[in-house]
Amino acid sequence: MTEAPQFTDAGVGTGSATAEQLLEMYRRMRRIRRFEERASDLYKATEIPGFLHLSIGQEASAVGACWPLGARDGITSTHRGHGHVLAKGLDSASMMAELMGKDAGTCRGRGGSMHIADPGLGIYGANGIVGAGLPIATGVATAAKLRAAGDVVVAFFGDGAVAQGMFHEAVNLAAVWDLPVVFLCENNHYSEFSPAADQHRAPLSARAAGYGIAYEHVDGNDVVAVAHTMTEAVRRLREGGGPVLVEAETYRWHGHYEGDPERYRSPEEVAAAKERDPLLVARKRLKTAGVATALADAVDEEIDKEIEAAVEWARGLPEPAPETLYDFVSASRPALPEPAPLPAEAEIFRSMDAVRLALEHELAADPTVFVAGIDVGAGGNVFGLTRGLAGTFPGRVRDTPISESAILGTAVGAAMAGMKPVVEIMYMDFIGVCLDMLLNQAAKLRFMTGGRASMPLVVRTQFGAGRSSGSQHSQSLEAILAHIPGLTVVMPSNPADTYGLLRAAIQDPNPVVFVENRLQYGLKGPRPPGEHLIPLGRAKVVREGTDITLVSWSRMVQDCLAAADLLAAEGISVEVVDLRTIAPLDRETVLASLAKTNRLVIAHEAVRDFGVGAELAALAVDEGFWHLDAPVTRVAPPSVPAPYAPSLERTWLPSRDTIAETLRRIAAV
């Protein structure tokens, strides 16, 4: 994208612009208008197959907001984002092809109307989830602040998003961290079908004051007014000012979506709003500035030809080939060898030491790595795992508010902007608070952008039943995460693996959820050398055996090894397989062990129903059926929330003895 011409006069009122600037603003608005009109036609003709949300009537806010931005500056957008991305410099032809689902589209036909992105142009994604772009914008702005290059971010959102928790979390985090971000609300007075007055009781000005940030109101139908307001806001941000909330009052002419019957507003209301057509307002400014009508008419003709050429070009393109279905789900990861066994005389260290040392190693080796989370800085994490890192790496170990969606959104945005964030969610149970940022953002953005979005991020979290932590602080939820295409889920079982897997996760180009068991933080084991890395996606046979394959992961591997020792004394040889990585699942290692022993038992701490054990059982009876000499059996808690009372928790949670009892039963079949 070429640099936008800047205001030569930022005087009083709504500012002023040269005739050349006014004509360029009009051209950009006219491009958006004509693109949207043709998209509406194509949707009605079924040439655009998916949902379509148009921004006709809101062109001035998009163009004015992007006017002072350069190529390195970023934006995040909404489900109504065509105007924003066109104003930021995306070409209309590839975008039209994307709406038609063509392989040459901006996102290779994987994103469609609601998910267009091009991080190379500073476009960090339109978004089908209301408000989701706001936490992502804090991540892009965090990357900008850490690089200290003067870049800024504009986060577009509608008035309906103000009711989302993600709005509050993002604005508060941006305020606390003094991030260079403009939160730009296009207030079109409707949240889907509901008038804004039915959705909110406090104005945005009061909300901005509540977060201690600046607020500006502007006529969103006057492109010069918006551009002036934004030029001043961006200038302050480049000079080190904190975030600002800008409210651009505008109106959408079409319904919430194409096909919306619009029973919630009258034709008279829409007609009255059209009298303030942003293009007519711009035409009047052109006339006042002495620009000949013929020049504006020539712009109309130029843009009409451009958009029509884009339509015809896109029509002739092929859709993605069926064999490309699996493309862009994950980035290819580096091939790592299995490390050599650790020497018997190796120094002993703990799992908690492994976490700190792995983070320290990667922070020192790569300036794009940063750590963020609740009390991970000065407090050193609730378990003391990150103690001392904030002092060693100033600004790169960052405390956050208690805002899980903002924490995860920051990771997503920063990863797209070229950083390698490692963020912490204090307990695995809290993943549910911010699941959208994993489910719909981190896991899907690479796919939905046709590979344009990079997502090298790590989410560290921990779990562990057995210490009366209760139903909301004990859950093993890996099956939920493993069910989400695009996520890598890692669960180490010992200190050396914790170190090697965490380092590999931070270096990996994909989003990784790294799950530690807090009851193992004090577990001792041999300390590996500093360069120790363990390949993701590869299980390990941690005890050889011939009679039964016993598969597990995380802390329960230790119980499985203890049970195998008991069975060995009884003449039963148990092979123990540690998955290490849950997703992607190392099917080959499990099947090879099953082929050797002909019996399979799976033990895990998560509740039995619909879990990873069920997936392994399905694998065994599908691909390993002819090897089976006994039923596939799972040892896991019943489908009951984790109890608090020690007597109930002991009954609920499997142990060495319950695993051993199951092994005896299967060996006797």
C-alpha positions in Angstrom: 0.0 0.0 0.0 1.3 3.5 -0.8 1.5 5.9 2.0 -1.6 8.1 2.3 -1.1 11.8 1.8 -1.3 13.6 5.1 -3.1 16.8 6.1 -1.2 19.9 5.4 -3.5 21.9 7.7 -4.7 20.4 11.0 -6.3 23.6 12.2 -9.6 24.1 14.0 -12.9 22.5 13.7 -13.0 19.7 11.2 -9.6 20.6 9.7 -8.9 21.2 6.1 -7.6 19.3 3.1 -6.2 20.1 -0.3 -8.2 19.6 -3.4 -5.9 16.6 -4.3 -6.5 15.0 -0.9 -10.3 15.6 -1.1 -10.4 13.9 -4.5 -8.3 10.9 -3.2 -10.6 10.5 -0.2 -13.6 10.5 -2.6 -11.9 7.9 -4.8 -11.4 5.6 -1.8 -15.0 6.0 -0.6 -16.3 5.5 -4.1 -14.3 2.2 -4.4 -15.9 0.9 -1.2 -19.4 1.9 -2.3 -19.2 0.3 -5.7 -17.5 -2.8 -4.3 -20.4 -3.2 -1.8 -23.1 -2.5 -4.4 -21.7 -5.2 -6.8 -21.2 -7.6 -3.9 -24.9 -7.2 -3.1 -25.8 -7.9 -6.7 -23.6 -11.0 -6.8 -25.1 -12.3 -3.5 -28.6 -12.1 -4.9 -27.4 -13.9 -8.0 -25.9 -16.6 -5.7 -22.4 -15.9 -7.1 -21.3 -15.1 -3.5 -22.1 -18.2 -1.6 -21.7 -17.2 2.1 -22.9 -14.6 4.6 -22.5 -11.0 3.5 -22.6 -7.9 5.7 -22.2 -4.6 3.8 -20.9 -1.3 5.0 -22.8 1.0 2.5 -23.2 4.3 4.3 -20.1 3.9 6.5 -17.5 4.7 3.8 -16.3 7.9 5.4 -15.4 6.4 8.8 -13.4 3.7 7.1 -11.5 6.0 4.8 -11.0 8.7 7.4 -9.8 6.3 10.0 -7.2 4.8 7.7 -6.1 8.1 6.2 -3.2 8.8 8.5 -2.0 5.2 8.5 1.1 3.9 6.8 1.9 0.4 5.6 3.4 -0.7 8.9 0.4 0.4 10.9 -2.2 -2.2 11.7 -6.0 -2.5 11.7 -8.4 -5.1 13.0 -11.9 -5.2 11.6 -15.4 -6.7 12.0 -17.8 -8.9 10.2 -18.7 -5.7 8.3 -15.1 -5.1 7.2 -14.9 -4.7 3.4 -14.6 -0.9 3.7 -11.9 -1.1 6.3 -9.6 -3.4 4.4 -10.1 -1.6 1.1 -9.3 1.7 2.9 -6.1 0.2 4.3 -5.0 -0.8 0.8 -6.2 -4.3 -0.1 -6.9 -4.7 -3.8 -10.5 -5.1 -4.9 -9.9 -7.9 -7.3 -8.4 -10.5 -5.0 -11.0 -9.5 -2.4 -13.9 -10.0 -4.8 -12.4 -13.4 -5.7 -12.4 -14.2 -2.0 -16.0 -13.4 -1.6 -16.8 -15.7 -4.5 -14.7 -18.5 -2.8 -12.0 -18.7 -5.4 -8.5 -20.0 -4.9 -6.9 -16.8 -6.1 -8.9 -14.9 -3.4 -7.1 -12.9 -0.7 -7.3 -15.9 1.6 -7.4 -18.6 -1.0 -11.2 -19.0 -0.6 -10.9 -20.1 3.0 -12.1 -17.0 4.8 -14.9 -15.4 2.8 -16.5 -12.1 3.5 -16.1 -12.1 7.3 -12.5 -13.2 7.6 -10.4 -11.3 5.1 -6.9 -10.5 6.3 -3.5 -9.6 5.0 -0.9 -9.1 7.8 1.6 -8.0 5.2 -0.5 -4.9 4.6 -1.2 -4.4 8.3 -4.7 -6.0 8.0 -4.9 -8.3 11.0 -8.3 -9.7 10.1 -12.0 -9.1 9.7 -13.8 -11.3 12.2 -17.0 -13.2 12.4 -17.1 -13.0 16.3 -18.4 -9.7 17.6 -15.7 -7.8 19.5 -13.0 -10.4 18.8 -10.8 -7.9 16.9 -10.3 -5.7 20.0 -8.1 -8.1 22.0 -6.2 -9.0 18.9 -5.6 -5.3 18.3 -4.0 -5.1 21.8 -1.6 -7.8 20.7 -0.7 -6.0 17.5 -0.2 -2.9 19.5 1.9 -4.8 22.1 4.2 -5.9 19.3 4.4 -2.3 18.0 5.3 -1.0 21.5 8.0 -3.7 22.1 9.5 -2.8 18.7 9.3 0.9 19.5 9.1 1.9 15.8 6.2 4.3 16.2 3.6 2.1 14.6 0.0 2.4 15.7 -3.1 0.2 15.5 -6.8 1.0 14.7 -9.4 -1.4 16.1 -12.7 -1.0 14.3 -15.8 -2.2 16.1 -19.6 -1.5 16.1 -21.7 -0.2 18.9 -23.0 -3.7 19.6 -19.5 -4.9 20.5 -19.5 -2.6 23.6 -21.7 -5.2 25.4 -19.0 -7.8 24.9 -16.6 -8.6 27.7 -13.8 -8.6 25.1 -14.3 -4.9 24.6 -13.8 -4.1 28.3 -10.9 -6.4 28.7 -9.1 -5.1 25.6 -9.6 -1.4 26.4 -8.5 -1.9 30.0 -5.4 -3.8 29.1 -4.5 -1.2 26.5 -4.9 1.5 29.1 -2.8 -0.3 31.7 0.0 -0.9 29.2 -0.3 2.5 27.4 -0.6 0.8 24.0 -0.6 2.7 20.7 -4.1 1.8 19.7 -7.2 3.7 18.6 -10.5 2.0 19.4 -12.8 3.3 16.7 -16.5 2.7 17.2 -18.6 3.0 14.1 -21.8 3.8 15.8 -24.5 3.0 13.2 -27.1 2.9 16.0 -28.1 -0.8 15.6 -26.7 -3.9 17.2 -28.0 -6.4 14.6 -31.7 -5.8 14.9 -31.7 -3.8 18.2 -31.5 0.0 18.5 -28.4 1.1 20.5 -30.7 2.7 23.1 -32.0 -0.8 24.0 -28.5 -2.2 24.4 -26.6 0.3 26.5 -27.2 2.8 29.3 -23.8 4.5 29.5 -22.4 6.5 26.6 -18.9 5.7 25.2 -17.6 9.0 26.6 -18.3 7.7 30.1 -16.8 4.3 29.4 -13.6 6.0 28.1 -13.4 8.0 31.3 -13.9 4.9 33.3 -10.8 3.4 31.8 -8.8 6.6 32.0 -8.3 7.0 28.3 -9.0 9.9 25.9 -12.3 10.1 24.0 -13.3 11.8 20.7 -16.6 12.1 19.0 -16.8 12.8 15.2 -19.3 12.9 12.4 -18.7 9.6 10.8 -20.3 10.6 7.6 -17.8 13.4 7.0 -14.5 11.9 5.8 -12.6 15.1 6.4 -13.8 15.3 10.0 -12.9 11.7 10.6 -9.5 12.1 8.9 -8.7 15.2 10.9 -9.7 13.5 14.2 -7.7 10.4 13.4 -4.7 12.3 12.2 -4.5 14.1 15.6 -5.1 10.8 17.5 -2.4 9.0 15.5 0.1 11.8 15.9 -0.4 11.7 19.7 0.1 7.9 19.7 3.3 8.1 17.7 4.6 10.6 20.2 4.0 8.1 23.1 0.4 9.0 24.1 -1.9 6.3 25.5 -4.9 4.7 23.8 -7.9 6.7 22.6 -11.6 5.8 22.0 -13.1 7.5 18.9 -16.8 7.3 18.3 -17.7 7.9 14.6 -21.5 8.4 14.3 -22.8 6.9 11.1 -25.5 4.7 9.6 -25.7 1.5 7.6 -28.1 1.6 4.7 -28.5 -2.1 4.3 -29.7 -4.6 6.9 -27.5 -6.4 9.3 -26.9 -9.0 6.6 -28.0 -9.3 3.0 -31.5 -10.7 3.1 -32.4 -9.1 6.4 -36.1 -8.2 6.3 -35.4 -5.0 8.4 -38.6 -5.1 10.3 -36.9 -3.2 13.1 -36.7 0.2 11.3 -38.8 2.1 8.9 -38.1 3.0 5.2 -38.5 6.7 6.2 -35.7 6.4 8.8 -33.4 4.9 6.2 -34.3 7.6 3.6 -33.6 10.3 6.1 -30.2 8.9 6.9 -29.4 8.7 3.2 -29.7 12.5 3.0 -26.3 12.5 4.9 -24.7 10.2 2.3 -20.9 10.3 2.9 -20.3 10.5 -0.8 -22.7 13.5 -1.2 -21.0 15.2 1.8 -17.6 14.6 0.1 -19.0 15.9 -3.3 -20.1 19.1 -1.6 -16.6 19.6 -0.1 -15.1 19.0 -3.5 -17.3 21.7 -5.0 -16.5 24.1 -2.2 -12.8 23.5 -2.8 -13.2 24.4 -6.5 -12.9 20.8 -7.9 -14.7 20.5 -11.2 -17.7 18.1 -11.1 -16.2 16.4 -14.2 -13.2 15.3 -12.1 -15.5 13.6 -9.5 -17.5 12.1 -12.4 -14.3 10.7 -13.9 -13.4 9.1 -10.5 -16.9 7.4 -10.6 -16.2 6.1 -14.1 -12.7 4.9 -13.1 -13.9 3.0 -10.1 -16.9 1.5 -11.9 -14.4 0.0 -14.5 -12.1 -1.2 -11.7 -14.8 -3.0 -9.8 -16.4 -4.5 -13.0 -13.0 -5.7 -14.1 -12.5 -7.3 -10.6 -15.9 -9.1 -10.9 -15.1 -10.4 -14.4 -11.7 -11.6 -13.4 -13.0 -13.3 -10.3 -15.8 -15.0 -12.2 -13.3 -16.8 -14.4 -11.2 -18.3 -11.6 -11.3 -21.8 -10.3 -12.4 -22.7 -6.8 -9.8 -24.4 -4.5 -9.1 -28.0 -5.7 -10.6 -30.7 -3.4 -7.1 -32.1 -2.7 -6.1 -28.8 -1.0 -8.6 -29.3 1.8 -5.9 -29.9 4.3 -3.7 -27.0 3.3 -3.0 -24.2 5.8 -4.4 -26.0 8.9 -1.0 -25.9 10.5 2.4 -24.8 9.5 5.0 -27.5 8.9 7.2 -27.8 12.0 10.9 -28.4 12.0 12.0 -32.0 12.1 13.7 -32.6 15.4 15.5 -35.8 16.4 14.7 -37.6 19.6 17.3 -36.5 22.1 19.8 -39.0 23.5 19.1 -40.6 26.9 20.2 -38.5 29.8 23.3 -39.7 31.6 22.9 -41.4 35.0 25.1 -38.8 36.6 23.1 -35.8 35.4 22.3 -33.1 37.8 18.8 -33.4 39.4 16.3 -30.6 39.0 12.5 -30.1 39.4 9.7 -29.6 36.9 9.2 -26.0 38.2 12.9 -25.4 37.4 12.4 -26.8 33.9 9.6 -24.3 33.2 11.7 -21.3 34.3 14.9 -22.4 32.6 13.1 -23.1 29.3 11.5 -19.6 29.4 14.8 -18.0 30.3 16.6 -19.9 27.5 14.1 -18.8 24.8 13.8 -15.2 26.1 17.6 -14.9 25.9 17.9 -16.5 22.5 15.0 -14.7 20.6 14.1 -11.0 21.1 10.6 -11.7 19.6 9.7 -13.9 22.6 7.8 -12.3 25.4 5.9 -13.6 28.4 2.6 -12.3 29.7 0.0 -13.3 32.2 -1.5 -12.7 35.6 1.2 -11.9 38.1 4.0 -13.5 36.0 6.2 -10.4 36.4 6.9 -9.0 39.8 5.0 -11.8 41.5 6.9 -14.5 39.6 3.7 -16.5 38.9 1.4 -18.0 41.6 3.7 -21.0 41.9 6.9 -18.9 41.6 7.8 -20.4 38.2 8.8 -17.1 36.6 10.5 -15.5 39.5 13.3 -13.2 38.5 12.6 -13.2 34.8 11.0 -9.8 34.8 14.2 -8.2 36.2 16.4 -10.0 33.7 14.2 -9.2 30.7 12.7 -5.7 31.3 9.4 -5.1 29.4 9.3 -8.7 28.1 7.8 -10.4 31.1 4.5 -8.5 31.5 1.8 -8.6 34.2 -1.7 -8.4 32.9 -5.1 -7.7 34.5 -7.3 -10.7 35.3 -8.6 -10.7 31.8 -8.2 -14.1 30.1 -9.7 -13.1 26.7 -7.4 -10.0 26.6 -4.4 -12.2 27.4 -5.2 -14.7 24.7 -6.1 -12.0 22.2 -2.9 -10.3 22.9 -1.1 -13.5 22.0 -3.0 -13.9 18.8 -2.4 -10.4 17.6 1.2 -10.3 18.6 1.9 -13.6 16.9 0.3 -12.3 13.6 2.5 -9.2 14.0 5.7 -11.3 14.1 6.3 -11.9 17.8 6.4 -15.2 19.7 4.2 -14.7 22.8 4.1 -17.1 25.7 1.0 -16.3 27.7 -0.2 -17.9 30.9 -3.7 -18.9 31.9 -3.4 -19.6 35.6 -5.6 -22.7 35.7 -6.7 -24.9 32.9 -10.3 -24.5 34.1 -10.1 -20.9 33.1 -9.6 -21.8 29.4 -13.4 -21.7 29.2 -13.4 -17.9 30.0 -11.4 -17.2 26.9 -12.2 -20.2 24.7 -13.1 -18.0 21.7 -9.6 -16.8 21.3 -8.4 -20.4 21.1 -11.4 -22.0 19.3 -12.1 -19.3 16.7 -9.0 -17.2 16.5 -5.6 -18.9 17.3 -6.7 -22.3 15.9 -8.4 -21.0 12.7 -6.7 -17.8 11.5 -3.9 -19.5 9.6 -6.5 -21.6 7.7 -9.0 -18.8 7.2 -6.4 -16.5 5.8 -5.0 -19.1 3.4 -1.7 -19.2 5.3 -1.2 -15.4 5.4 -1.5 -15.3 9.2 1.4 -16.8 11.2 0.5 -18.0 14.7 3.6 -18.9 16.7 2.2 -18.7 20.2 2.2 -20.7 23.4 -0.5 -20.8 26.1 0.9 -22.2 29.3 -1.6 -23.5 31.8 -1.8 -26.1 34.6 -4.2 -28.5 36.2 -4.2 -31.3 38.7 -6.7 -33.2 40.9 -5.8 -34.8 44.2 -5.4 -31.8 46.6 -9.1 -30.9 47.2 -9.0 -28.0 44.7 -12.6 -28.6 43.8 -14.6 -28.7 40.6 -13.4 -25.4 39.1 -9.6 -25.8 39.8 -8.9 -29.5 39.0 -10.2 -30.2 35.5 -8.2 -32.0 32.8 -9.7 -30.5 29.7 -7.3 -31.7 27.0 -10.1 -33.5 25.0 -11.8 -30.1 24.4 -8.6 -28.6 23.1 -7.6 -31.6 21.1 -10.9 -31.5 19.3 -10.1 -28.1 17.8 -8.3 -28.4 14.4 -5.2 -26.2 14.3 -4.2 -26.5 18.0 -1.3 -28.4 19.3 -1.8 -29.8 22.8 1.3 -30.8 24.9 1.2 -32.5 28.4 4.7 -33.5 29.7 5.1 -36.1 32.4 8.6 -35.4 33.9 11.0 -32.5 34.4 13.3 -33.2 31.4 10.4 -33.5 29.0 8.9 -30.3 30.4 12.0 -28.4 29.5 12.5 -29.9 26.1 8.9 -29.8 25.0 8.4 -26.2 26.3 11.4 -25.0 24.3 10.1 -26.8 21.2 6.7 -25.3 21.7 8.0 -21.7 21.9 10.0 -22.3 18.7 7.1 -23.9 16.9 5.2 -22.0 14.2 1.8 -23.1 15.4 -0.4 -22.3 18.4 0.5 -24.7 21.3 -1.4 -25.2 24.5 1.2 -26.4 27.0 -0.4 -28.1 30.0 1.6 -28.7 33.2 0.4 -30.7 36.2 0.8 -28.6 39.3 1.3 -31.7 41.5 4.5 -32.4 39.5 6.1 -29.0 40.0 8.2 -30.5 42.8 8.9 -33.7 40.9 12.7 -34.3 40.5 14.5 -35.8 37.6 17.8 -35.6 35.6 18.5 -32.1 34.2 19.1 -32.2 30.4 21.7 -30.0 28.6 20.6 -26.4 27.6 20.1 -27.4 24.0 17.7 -30.2 24.9 14.6 -30.2 22.5 11.9 -32.8 22.2 9.9 -33.1 19.0 6.2 -32.2 19.2 3.7 -34.8 18.0 5.8 -37.8 19.0 5.1 -40.3 21.8 7.7 -42.2 23.6 7.9 -45.8 25.0 9.1 -45.1 28.5 9.0 -48.7 29.6 9.4 -51.7 27.3 7.0 -54.7 27.7 5.5 -57.6 25.9 2.1 -58.4 27.4 0.0 -55.2 27.6 0.4 -51.7 26.2 -0.5 -49.0 28.7 -0.9 -45.5 27.3 -1.0 -42.3 29.4 0.2 -38.8 29.6 1.1 -36.0 32.1 1.2 -37.0 35.8 -0.6 -40.3 35.4 2.4 -41.7 33.5 4.1 -41.9 36.9 1.2 -43.9 38.3 1.3 -46.1 35.2 5.1 -46.8 35.7 4.4 -47.7 39.3 1.6 -50.0 38.3 3.9 -51.6 35.7 6.4 -52.3 38.5 3.8 -54.0 40.5 2.7 -56.2 37.6 6.3 -57.1 36.8 6.6 -58.7 40.2 3.6 -60.9 39.2 5.2 -61.9 35.9 3.2 -59.6 33.6 5.2 -57.4 31.3 3.6 -53.9 30.7 4.8 -51.5 28.0 4.2 -47.9 29.0 3.7 -45.3 26.3 3.8 -41.6 27.2 1.9 -39.6 24.5 3.7 -36.3 25.5 1.7 -34.5 22.7 -2.0 -35.1 22.7 -2.7 -33.3 19.4 -1.4 -34.1 16.9 -1.7 -37.7 18.1 1.2 -40.1 17.5 -0.9 -43.0 16.2 2.0 -44.8 14.8 3.8 -45.4 18.1 0.6 -46.5 19.8 -0.3 -49.0 17.0 3.3 -50.3 16.9 3.1 -51.1 20.6 -0.3 -52.7 20.2 1.0 -54.9 17.4 3.6 -56.1 19.8 1.5 -56.7 22.9 -2.0 -57.3 21.5 -3.7 -55.6 24.5 -4.4 -52.0 25.2 -5.2 -50.1 28.4 -5.5 -46.3 28.5 -5.2 -44.3 31.8 -5.9 -40.6 32.1 -6.9 -38.0 34.7 -9.7 -36.5 32.6 -13.2 -37.9 33.0 -13.6 -41.0 30.9 -16.6 -40.1 28.7 -15.8 -38.6 25.3 -12.1 -38.2 26.1 -8.7 -38.8 24.5 -8.9 -42.4 25.8 -12.0 -42.9 23.6 -10.1 -41.6 20.6 -7.3 -44.1 21.3 -9.8 -46.9 21.8 -11.4 -46.0 18.4 -7.9 -46.1 16.8 -7.3 -49.6 18.3 -10.5 -51.1 17.0 -10.2 -49.4 13.6 -6.6 -49.6 12.5 -5.4 -52.0 15.1 -8.4 -54.4 15.2 -6.6 -57.5 14.0 -3.9 -57.1 16.7 -6.4 -57.2 19.6 -6.7 -60.2 21.8 -8.7 -58.5 24.6 -11.1 -55.6 25.0 -9.6 -52.1 24.9 -10.1 -50.6 28.4 -9.9 -47.2 29.9 -9.0 -46.2 33.5 -10.3 -42.7 34.2 -12.6 -40.8 36.5 -16.3 -41.2 36.1 -18.3 -38.4 34.5 -18.6 -36.5 37.7 -17.1 -33.0 38.5 -13.9 -33.2 40.6 -15.0 -33.5 44.2 -13.7 -31.4 47.1 -13.9 -33.8 50.0 -10.8 -36.0 50.2 -12.8 -39.2 50.6 -14.8 -38.5 47.4 -11.7 -37.3 45.5 -9.8 -40.5 46.3 -12.8 -42.6 45.0 -13.0 -40.5 41.9 -9.4 -40.3 40.8 -7.5 -43.3 39.4 -4.4 -44.4 41.2 -1.5 -46.8 40.8 -3.7 -49.5 42.4 -6.8 -49.1 40.2 -4.5 -49.1 37.1 -2.8 -52.3 38.3 -6.2 -53.9 39.0 -7.3 -53.2 35.4 -4.0 -54.5 34.0 -4.5 -57.8 35.9 -8.0 -58.2 34.5 -7.0 -57.6 30.9 -3.9 -59.8 31.2 -6.2 -62.7 32.3 -8.5 -62.4 29.2 
